[in-house]
């Protein structure tokens, strides 16, 4: 009887396991979604299967903090872009993103971090400073990638997947040039993956609701 009682899990231990499982569930979900997204709509660079040739890495923008300092998401996206850049001499990092009049743009802030902290030579950087959203990030970066042998979209995994979807819609003929970026690392920046996953899930739900919402009758006189 004593041995049986000793082997039985204590109530606090059961509660601890349940608490840990519940608390870790969002992290597991965010990791799973990020892993899947990192593999979506990425090509294999069939135009240059050996991985050779000039590469254009488009780094999608994000606003700086209210204090004007670099946001953690800007750091992360820049680091992904830099570590994904092919060593070819003609490869380029294209930073894209605008900002309020008179302020440092998203592209400029991220490019500054790439140069000053990550050691990227200025001649390998190009700026697009007008985009206000992800669709414009991709649209306005297109002139920079036209002549590239391979194209990569650098951002956090879920956002980069959305960028690749936009690229496929805008220029489907570039799909064979798209290559993967080094954007997913297990539990890397997990504290940022959580809100990003929440945002992307909410975005999908809202758009689905809008598609299935019944059309509103026109107002009298409209």
C-alpha positions as CSV (number, residue, x, y, z in Angstrom):
1,X,0.0,0.0,0.0
2,X,2.8,2.4,0.9
3,X,4.6,1.7,-2.4
4,X,1.4,2.3,-4.4
5,X,0.7,5.6,-2.6
6,X,4.3,6.7,-3.2
7,X,4.1,6.0,-6.9
8,X,0.9,7.9,-7.4
9,X,1.5,11.4,-8.8
10,X,1.0,14.2,-6.3
11,X,-1.7,16.8,-7.0
12,X,0.8,19.6,-7.3
13,X,2.9,17.7,-9.8
14,X,-0.2,17.1,-12.0
15,X,-1.1,20.7,-11.8
16,X,2.4,21.7,-12.7
17,X,2.4,19.5,-15.8
18,X,-0.9,20.9,-16.9
19,X,0.3,24.4,-16.4
20,X,3.5,23.8,-18.3
21,X,1.5,22.2,-21.2
22,X,-1.0,25.0,-21.4
23,X,1.7,27.7,-21.2
24,X,3.9,26.1,-23.8
25,X,1.0,25.4,-26.3
26,X,1.1,28.9,-27.9
27,X,4.9,28.6,-28.3
28,X,4.6,25.1,-29.9
29,X,1.9,26.4,-32.3
30,X,3.9,29.5,-33.3
31,X,7.0,27.3,-33.9
32,X,4.9,24.9,-36.0
33,X,3.3,27.7,-38.1
34,X,6.7,29.4,-38.6
35,X,8.3,26.1,-39.7
36,X,5.6,25.4,-42.2
37,X,5.6,29.0,-43.5
38,X,9.3,28.9,-44.1
39,X,8.8,26.1,-46.6
40,X,5.8,27.6,-48.4
41,X,6.1,28.9,-52.0
42,X,9.8,28.9,-52.1
43,X,11.4,27.7,-55.3
44,X,14.6,25.8,-55.7
45,X,16.4,28.3,-57.9
46,X,16.1,26.1,-60.9
47,X,17.4,28.9,-63.1
48,X,20.7,28.3,-61.3
49,X,20.5,24.9,-59.6
50,X,24.1,25.1,-58.4
51,X,23.3,28.1,-56.4
52,X,25.5,30.3,-58.5
53,X,24.8,33.7,-59.9
54,X,23.8,37.1,-58.5
55,X,21.1,37.0,-55.8
56,X,18.7,39.7,-54.7
57,X,17.6,39.5,-51.1
58,X,14.6,41.7,-50.5
59,X,14.3,42.6,-46.8
60,X,10.8,43.6,-45.9
61,X,10.4,46.7,-43.7
62,X,8.9,47.4,-40.3
63,X,8.5,50.7,-38.4
64,X,11.1,51.8,-35.9
65,X,10.1,52.4,-32.3
66,X,8.3,55.6,-31.3
67,X,11.7,56.7,-29.9
68,X,13.2,56.3,-33.3
69,X,15.4,53.3,-32.3
70,X,15.6,50.1,-34.2
71,X,12.7,47.7,-33.4
72,X,13.5,44.1,-32.5
73,X,11.6,43.0,-35.6
74,X,13.8,45.2,-37.8
75,X,16.9,43.6,-36.3
76,X,15.6,40.1,-36.8
77,X,14.6,40.7,-40.4
78,X,17.9,42.4,-41.2
79,X,19.9,39.5,-39.6
80,X,17.9,37.0,-41.7
81,X,18.6,39.0,-44.8
82,X,22.3,39.2,-44.1
83,X,22.8,35.5,-43.3
84,X,20.8,34.6,-46.4
85,X,22.8,36.6,-48.9
86,X,24.8,34.6,-51.4
87,X,28.5,35.2,-51.5
88,X,28.5,36.1,-55.2
89,X,30.1,39.5,-55.8
90,X,27.0,40.8,-57.6
91,X,24.5,39.8,-54.9
92,X,22.5,42.6,-53.3
93,X,20.5,43.3,-50.2
94,X,17.4,45.4,-51.0
95,X,15.9,47.1,-48.0
96,X,12.4,48.3,-48.5
97,X,10.1,50.5,-46.4
98,X,9.1,54.1,-46.1
99,X,8.3,56.3,-43.1
100,X,6.8,59.6,-41.9
101,X,8.0,62.8,-43.7
102,X,11.3,63.9,-42.3
103,X,11.9,60.7,-40.3
104,X,14.5,58.0,-41.0
105,X,12.7,55.4,-43.2
106,X,12.4,51.8,-42.4
107,X,14.8,50.9,-45.2
108,X,17.4,53.4,-44.0
109,X,17.2,52.2,-40.4
110,X,17.6,48.6,-41.3
111,X,20.4,49.2,-43.8
112,X,22.3,51.2,-41.2
113,X,22.1,48.2,-38.9
114,X,23.4,45.9,-41.7
115,X,26.3,48.2,-42.4
116,X,27.3,49.3,-38.9
117,X,26.6,46.2,-36.8
118,X,26.7,43.3,-39.3
119,X,29.5,44.5,-41.5
120,X,27.7,44.5,-44.9
121,X,29.6,46.7,-47.4
122,X,27.6,49.8,-48.5
123,X,28.0,48.8,-52.2
124,X,26.0,45.6,-51.6
125,X,22.9,47.6,-50.3
126,X,20.1,49.2,-52.2
127,X,17.2,51.2,-50.7
128,X,13.5,51.5,-51.6
129,X,12.0,54.2,-49.3
130,X,8.4,54.6,-50.4
131,X,6.6,51.4,-49.5
132,X,3.9,51.6,-46.8
133,X,2.9,48.0,-46.6
134,X,3.9,44.5,-47.6
135,X,2.3,44.6,-51.0
136,X,4.2,47.8,-51.8
137,X,7.4,46.3,-50.3
138,X,7.3,43.6,-53.0
139,X,5.9,45.9,-55.8
140,X,8.5,48.7,-55.4
141,X,11.4,46.2,-55.0
142,X,10.7,44.5,-58.4
143,X,13.0,46.9,-60.4
144,X,15.9,45.8,-58.2
145,X,15.3,42.0,-58.8
146,X,14.7,42.0,-62.5
147,X,18.2,41.1,-63.4
148,X,19.0,38.8,-60.5
149,X,19.6,35.1,-61.0
150,X,17.9,34.2,-57.8
151,X,15.5,36.1,-55.5
152,X,14.9,35.7,-51.8
153,X,12.3,37.4,-49.5
154,X,13.7,38.0,-46.1
155,X,11.5,38.5,-43.0
156,X,10.2,36.5,-40.2
157,X,8.9,33.2,-41.6
158,X,5.1,33.9,-41.6
159,X,5.6,37.4,-43.1
160,X,8.1,36.2,-45.7
161,X,5.6,33.6,-46.9
162,X,3.1,36.3,-47.4
163,X,5.7,38.3,-49.3
164,X,6.4,35.3,-51.6
165,X,2.6,34.9,-52.2
166,X,2.5,38.6,-53.3
167,X,5.5,38.1,-55.6
168,X,3.8,35.1,-57.2
169,X,0.7,37.1,-57.8
170,X,2.6,40.1,-59.2
171,X,5.2,38.3,-61.2
172,X,4.6,34.6,-61.5
173,X,7.4,34.2,-64.0
174,X,9.9,35.0,-61.3
175,X,8.8,31.9,-59.3
176,X,11.6,29.8,-60.7
177,X,14.1,32.2,-59.3
178,X,12.8,32.2,-55.7
179,X,15.1,30.6,-53.2
180,X,14.8,30.0,-49.5
181,X,16.2,32.2,-46.8
182,X,17.7,31.2,-43.5
183,X,14.6,32.5,-41.7
184,X,13.6,29.6,-39.4
185,X,15.6,28.5,-36.4
186,X,14.0,26.4,-33.7
187,X,13.0,28.6,-30.8
188,X,14.9,31.5,-32.3
189,X,13.1,34.8,-31.4
190,X,10.2,32.7,-30.0
191,X,8.9,35.8,-28.1
192,X,8.4,37.6,-31.5
193,X,7.0,34.5,-33.2
194,X,4.1,34.5,-30.7
195,X,2.5,37.9,-31.6
196,X,3.3,37.4,-35.2
197,X,1.5,34.1,-35.3
198,X,-1.5,35.7,-33.5
199,X,-1.6,38.5,-36.0
200,X,-1.4,36.2,-39.0
201,X,-4.1,33.9,-37.7
202,X,-6.4,36.9,-36.9
203,X,-5.7,38.3,-40.4
204,X,-6.8,35.0,-42.0
205,X,-9.9,34.8,-39.9
206,X,-10.9,38.4,-40.6
207,X,-10.4,38.0,-44.4
208,X,-12.4,34.7,-44.4
209,X,-15.2,36.4,-42.5
210,X,-15.2,39.2,-45.0
211,X,-15.4,36.8,-48.0
212,X,-18.4,35.0,-46.5
213,X,-20.2,38.0,-45.2
214,X,-23.5,38.7,-47.0
215,X,-23.5,41.7,-49.3
216,X,-25.1,44.7,-47.7
217,X,-28.2,46.2,-49.4
218,X,-27.5,49.7,-50.7
219,X,-28.7,52.6,-48.6
220,X,-31.7,54.6,-49.9
221,X,-30.4,57.4,-52.0
222,X,-26.9,56.1,-52.3
